[in-house]
Every structure is written in structure tokens, then in C-alpha cells.
Amino acid sequence: TFTRDAASEMRERAAKVLLVLGEGTKVPDVRTFHSLGLQILSDDNGRGWALAGWPGVPRLMDEAEHARESAAFWMERFRDGGVGAPSHGEWTRSTAEHGRPHDVTENVLHWKSDWEAWEARKRARNLAEHHDLLAGALTALESDPHLLERWRHRASVLLVDEYQDTDRTQYRLVSLLAGDSPSVLAVGDDDQAIYGFRGANLRNVLDWKADRPKGRILSLTANHRSLPPVLDAANRIFPDKPQVFRKILSACRTDNSAPKPLWHCARDQAEETRWILSRIAREVRSGRKRRDICIL
């Protein structure tokens, strides 16, 4: 999964279920992707880091140190005749998509040589960034068949949460660990794929059937959260979606008095704000408590 909070909650829920079933208290290994990568790299006293090209177990840079190192690196590149750094968004998406510079060709990524120099700088200083926990683990597993076999045995059943938020590096890590195992379950919703700006790739969801021809897609269409008017509106969105992912949501609770969603197209932010304030004022005048009103 993606956040420590989610991992903690999943671990707690699993423990409660197993306790009820009388299966003892040993719970599944529930981790974030980055925690899993760190565990793989830390195997055999950090041997994974050596396999990934570091001289020793590196220090993980925090945000401030990463900013300083990055600024110093690009200043040096400019002094050496560099013509421009990629934007933060470009860098984030490219590292998430390709994982490592040697996985791309120059015509796909014009600053590949800059990326290779950045990787060399980190290793020379024995520093690592958050992304290296994934790319490094991928390199370590690919470099050592025995390490890969050990982890495949350890993770013989895989469940991936929020699959629509995975990037291609995470996808490759899951695929490598899974191998030919049929015991892989990915839970995701293509309609909630909103993290493309940080490298998440919906292709991971769309390619599921092609990657696993014997796999199944189960659509969970019973909705416990929203009322019928909201779901009716949702069902009319994206009519051109691939048929395999078309789903008609149905409400598990009904409320005949629930109002229909209202669509308002504002010309700019100022008009939008005025319209929202007027709606709130109308609700308050009719007796609604302000604490019952939510703006997303």
C-alpha cells in the first residue's frame, strides 16, 4: 500500500479478523511499497544496497538535504555547459516511469546523461533518495536470482492496494515478485486514478488482463457511501470507457428525499466563491448548521 497510516490500519484489521477466526495473532506482512523496498535492500546486512551499486548502506536524504544536493548538482551541470534542468514534475514522472536511467534510451529522455551523473553523485556520497528504495530493490532482485527466489517464496501471495496509484517501477516490482504465481490480487478503481502528475500509470490497471490471461476482473458495484442521486450522476460519466471497465454503481442505502447533485459552471474563481457563499447563506437561512456543510 502507499501510506504508513493505511498499512497500520490494514495490519490492525487483519489481526482482528484472524483473532475472530481463531488463527492466532500472526498477521500478514503489511507494508508500504517503500518499506518493502527498504526491507529487500536491507537483506543480509544491506547486501541489496551493494547489488544496487552503493558502496555501503546509504543515508536517506530528507527533503531539505535532497533540495541542497539537487541544487548543487544542477549548478555544476550548468557550469559545465548544461542547457537546462527538467522541471520537478518531469523528473518525478520520468523516475517513476523508468525507474533507472539505464532502462531508457537517449531519444526517449533527453537528459539521460544528467540522470546518470546524478546517480553517480549519490553513490559517491553514499546518499539515497526515497525513489531509490524502489529502483534499488528492483535492481537487487534482478541481479541476484537467489535473493529473488527467497523473496518470491516469502511473498507467495500478494495483495496490492490502490492499484490505480502504482507507477511503472512499482508495477515492475510487483510483477517481478509475483513471477508466474496465480496468487496476486490487485484492488483498484480506474475512476479514482488522479495521481498521474506524480507518475501513477493507469496502464497498470488497463493491462491487467493482458498481463494475466487467466486472471479475473471482479467489479464491486455495490456502493455503501453515496445516495442514489449521486450514483445516478456518476453512472452517466465517461460513456466512452473500455467495456471491460464499465460499471453501474448501485446504492446500498436509499433516501427518497436526497437532493440531486447540482452542476454550476463558473467563469472564474471569484464567481465560484461568490456562488458557494450564496449557497451556504441560503442553507443557513433555512436552518442548516454551518458544521453540516462541507466544501471539497
Secondary structure, DSSP 8 states (H G I E B T S, - for coil): ---HHHHHHHHHHHHHHHHHTT--S-------HHHHHHHHHHHHHHHHHHHTT-SSS-EE--HHHHHHHHHHHHHHHHHTT------HHHHHHHHHHHSSGGGS-TTT-TTHHHHHHHHHHHHHTTEE-TTHHHHHHHHHHHH-HHHHHHHHHHTSSEEESSGGG--HHHHHHHHHHHTT-S-EEE---GGG---GGGT--THHHHTHHHH-TT-------EESSS-HHHHHHHHTS-TTS-GGG----EESS--TT---------SSHHHHHHHHHHHHHHHHHTT--GGG----
